[in-house]
Amino acid sequence: MSSERRYDLVVFGASGFTGRFVLEEAARCAAEAGRELRCAVAGRSKTRLENTLSEAAKSLGKPELKEEVDIIVADVNDPESLAAMCKQAVIVLNCVGPYRFYGEPVVKACVENGAHCVDISGEPQFLETMQLNYDAQAADKGVYVVGSCGFDSIPADMGVLYTRDQFKGTLTAVESFLTTSTGPEGGCIHDGTWQSAVYGFANSSKLQSLRKKFGQKPLPVVGAKIKNRSALFYSDEIQQYTIPFMGADPSVVKRTQRFLSEELHETPVQYRAYVGVGGVSSVIKLLFAGMMFWFLVKFSFGRKLLVKFPEFFSFGYCSKEGPTQKQMEGSSFRFANFGEGYTEGQDPSEGKPNAKIRTLVQGPEAGYVATPIAMVQAAITILSEPESLPKKGGVYTPGAAFAKTTLIDRLNKHGIHFSVI
């Protein structure tokens, strides 16, 4: 770990809903590592950060936390304060979203001031814009900018790599099916995630023009081409109705596969992501909510309504308060990955795949338990295994950054489990 800078980890946005849980997870890992892991919190309000530290200390049963963790006042609208923060940090854990509005100043400050940057964005437009605008500069500075290091999209991206590594032969395609479970208290996501979705869908048409700026050729298809499924279907794999996954995972996995193919000359894996929605009653509710969402998100007044009344428009699934502790304790996620390919010695250019594999990635509540675990372990991997990262800095997906590291082993030890069925 670097001793040149004052802090190994700075949690930016620690007083926000997700940032508080990231702080607690970082503090737990600091206790595991002894006094080596030097942490600070950063944000606009010193008072709010002090209150967050007090709450975290109480939650963890560590009154000494308030003395061990320093406070840095920094604001995304104040470049000088961001620069001062980044100059003190080996890694900035950026928890300030929606990232399309607040993410770029942090990436810029990190790159210019030599701090690695890890975020938990699930916004493809932001993630790909950062790659387009900052990859070359980050490479020159030796800075690693790794986006989507939370529930979007570490389980999906690392899950595909795990499936490939466990397959005896050449894996050519993976279909992933996400299901979530809730306890008696039900489930809920915070308003910040809802806002990211609202503005993400509103601007989805801009993604195609953004991607053209990269000037990339289509990835080669190795083996049989993966079949597209319909927008709503009953999945025999997970025994429930299923829709394509609308989040960042397909974008992130494809970017990883492009890096592995073009930079490391590995066989790219085709990928499709789906999410289970349940039975017939859930489908009816989803169709009604989906049509209302798609209509409103197209117009400025509609977006204002969606953002102002998240609980109403999401049938109670999103709220400005976020999930309760009991809701988080009763919730979990499960990615079932169904892969196919060709056994050793079999030519992928001839015939259909002749072997299959099924893996699972499963863990606790996705947004505010699994996400902090994934984010902090990603940061610790950067600190602990610099020799296993890509040779030069740049803007990376989790799979591209951590393909040669022990991140999966670290996640297994902290409650996000990868296994072969």
Protein Blocks (a to p, Z undefined) as FASTA:
>chain_A
ZZkbmbfbdcehklmmklmmmmmmmmmmmmmnommlccddddfblklmmmmmmmmmmmno
paklmmmpccddddfklmklmmmmmmmpmbdcdfbdcfklmmmmmmmmmmmnopacddfb
fbfklmmmmmmmmmmmmmmnopacdehiafblmlmmmmmmmmmmmpgcjdfbdcdddddd
ddfkopaddfklmmmmmmmmmmmmmmmmmmmmnopacdddehjddddddfbdcdfklopa
cdddfblmlmmmmmmmmmmmmmnopacddddddddebjfklmmmmmmmmmmmmmmmmpmk
lmmmmmmmmmlmnnopacfkbpafklmmmgccddddddddddehiafkgojdfbdcdddd
ddddfklmmmmmmmmmmmmmmmmmmmlmcfbgcdddfklmmmmmcklmmmmmnopacddZ
Z
